[in-house]
Amino acid sequence: MSEYRLAEKPALDALAAMGWQRLSPAQAQALREGENRVILKPVLIAALRTINGIGAEDAEAIYNDLSTLSDNEEWQRKLRGGYSRRLSGENRDSPIALIDFKNPGRNTFHVTDQFRVAAQRPRIPDVVLFVNGIPLVVIEAKSPLKATAKAEEAFEQIKQYERDIPRLFYPNAFNLVTDGMRTEYGATGAPSQFYAPWPDAWPRHCDEFPDDLSKDLWCLCEPSRLLDLLAHFIVFEVDPEKGNKIKKVCRYQQFRAVNKAVQRVAQGKHRKGLIWHTQGSGKSLTMVFLALKLKTHLTLDAPSLANPNILVLTDRIDLDDQISKTFVACGLPNPTQCGSVLALREAVNRGGNGQILLSTIFKFAGSKEAIPNSGNWIVLVDECHRTQEKDLGAFLSATLPDAHFYGFTGTPIKSTDKDTYARFSIAGEGYLDKYGIDDAVRDGATVPILYEGRKADWAINEAEIDILFDRWFVDLPDDKREELKRKGMTLATIAKHPERIRLIAIDIWEHFKTVCQPDGFKAQIVAVDREAVILYRAALSAVIAADLARGGMDTEDAQEQADAMIACVYSKSQEDNKPSENPDVAALRAGLEAYYLDDAAEKDVKKRFKAFGQKPRFLIVCDKLLTGFDAPLEHVMYLDKPLKEHNLLQAIARTNRTCTIKKPAGGEIEKPNGRIVDYIGVTSHLDEALASYRSEDVEHAMRDIAILRNDLKEAHARYRAQKRAMGLEGMDEKAAAYAAAKLAAGGQEDDWFDLQRLTRTFIKVYADLSPDPAILDFTAEVKWAAAFLRLAAQAIAKDESLDHRSYSAKIREMLEAHVHVTGLSTTIRLRNITDPNFADDFTTEGKAEPELQEAFVRKSAELRRTTRELVDKNPAQYGRFSERVLEIIRRFEEGQLAAADGLREFEGLTGDIETEQGAHAELGMDENAFSILRIIEAIVPEAGHATLQDAAIAIGAVYADAAATQPAFAHMEAYLRSLRQQVRRILNEHGIGETKIIREKVEEFAINAYGDGA
């Protein structure tokens, strides 16, 4: 009841206050053709007739069309106006509008609760929003008093709905989960980590709302804003490497920046604006959303937006390629790469509007002749601060004198950079929109960047080069020293001293082994120049090979492994293949020749670097890959090159991408931060390196790792205070877990939630700081805390604590060793259903009640995990077992079931699961074909079993053959289409209907079962 009172009812009231008409469940049901249909038919038909001026018969036919449409992207296209149909008495198709975007008042907005949808497993979502009778938003409400309110339970509920009642999600725009205090939204099908809050109520202020729920629902569901989001801020992006399609909904800063720019174009008063969205926060997608709204402007009626031409400019070929791919991947109509100003002039002179051209700023070098009629061009300039170099900005303005100019940048603009402000910003405004470093870290769009300076004698102060030279080259023969001095004592000379590089290589490897390697993260080494790249490669390879050999690996294998871990990326020079009598120079040139990567090889290395579990682990660079290179797995940058200003900001941002690794054994690891390990001394003079920026713009660009040390002390103090307040001090982990369970059951749930939260924070900060020596004082407490959390989660939630699998590998290894030493392993370790000892707990005779309760708790956790994993493999086959586990736990918690009886029910359930897992053998089918049979049975239960079995075997053979002949078929869209056609043919041959939904469900299963783990 608290769920309805504290979350669901306040949401319904807030929605009604902003114009949504409330329907009771009975009223909503009366507007549907049946419980298995989700469109409010009379509402849609009335809207179609009103908006399009059509008759009842045509409206009925359109309803029939839409009721069979089962593709979310196709629904999106039709909702946005991409729908036409031949109407009665006409001889050609006419456009049909499902929504009147320009006049929100002509649409009908309904909200209902407890919306029951019939299916093999009927579901009842809490709240559904309908526009013109079409369900566009599903809201799941959870009680804020429950531990899982804002985490797994609400997200799992949404995923369950998407699985079991897919009809409701075919037209879906996005989903929300709320506990009445915190609300998060995510695109249809999005995993929980991609749900996010919407904190900024622009153009209103947050203090205008009575509470956060009202503000959040207004931001996302106020009718005119929802139509804007639907019309312009949802894209389906094709992953260029995996080939799968991902639905994306904008973040609040993208919505805000785009609308500010569009309003400015529509008003026609100012023709420019400057937008700073920090690196890693989705700047390329912001440009896509802006182009989409400028081009379609479905919600606006402004003469200045009458099909404008859009020119997108970058300052580098690779960025041009990146932006181009993003535009194409998001399905933006007609993006064309424009190779020269001449081509641009030709495009303009051809006339017509609505063009989208992509090019680089360098094409404008030397161009002074104005293109006529440039007033209808809107120019979006990426990394706009660099367009002012070499008068490129002036050439651009001279060529397109009347165009609109919107500058985008991923780094703040220097306070001394008057040209960029003059070119893109109106007087006194600064940024049209700013989403800075702190904003992105606070929102979780990027991770914070920490830095640590390594040994001081490795840093190089340019003012002291003479002193350093004498120190580092004291053992060099006099003639060699004099030769070096004649060439000039540069910073690079010192930096490339072989002994210095050898010592740093040792330090890098030791640091990498403790920080990156356990969890599978990767690193970049930034060397002072191309020669240093080769020197580092040789030194690091030798260090790694020696370490592997010490561990028992064959010497040759060790060297082969070490070499595979490292790749070098640099530009080629004409000097590289020149002979030299100097053996050192000859060796360096040979290395530069040997390790150079051409375009194809470089592309392959970058792809493998971005992939979890694949080599290389290190990229060594000097200039390339310091900008525009996104590799979320990169955790550490080892910096041995003196960078400053935007070069420094762009380089370190390679480490700020968020990253969640799904571990093969289950669970997830989140990258906690990016790390900069500074060997050159940049961070010891950080204020100097960033002096040309406003201090508030770069204040937290990098944070000293000493901050984490203070955070650890504070997190430990808070955790200990709560532990003492609950009377758990001095207990062992097991006693404390069951004491906490009694307190939670006795009404102190909130105290347990606080302790859980504070304990997680303490462990996380400890792991983030490791291997820093500051953690040593807290190690014993972390071992206790981690074991306690696992036990308490089993005792209280009857579930495995998934947290331990989200810890870093360092923490997990420490915990496993600890529980064995303390004898907790038999209690804490969860066994798999295939474990020979799994059935031990089912024996109830001779056991005291505490033992039975402990066994029930353990079995609850084990079977929840087992069924969750099975459901992930095939929900149609195993969903009912998951539900039975939860039902047994519910009855136990409500006092309807004794522990011994619960164990007996679990024993029967385990037998049923094992029977299901072996059922394929009895039918003479392989396991995957049998899983396909279960999928088809769930969709067409009335069909004959023998027919379905034959079809499942034939479909299984199709995918088995695909896996054998094309191991990467999951990433090949054209090949997947041909497989779908084969499956459709098999279904038709066997007289099986509902082919589209069967094909979709079977393909989803087959990609996981037969594919390469995509």
Disulfide bonds with the S-S distance in Angstrom:
none
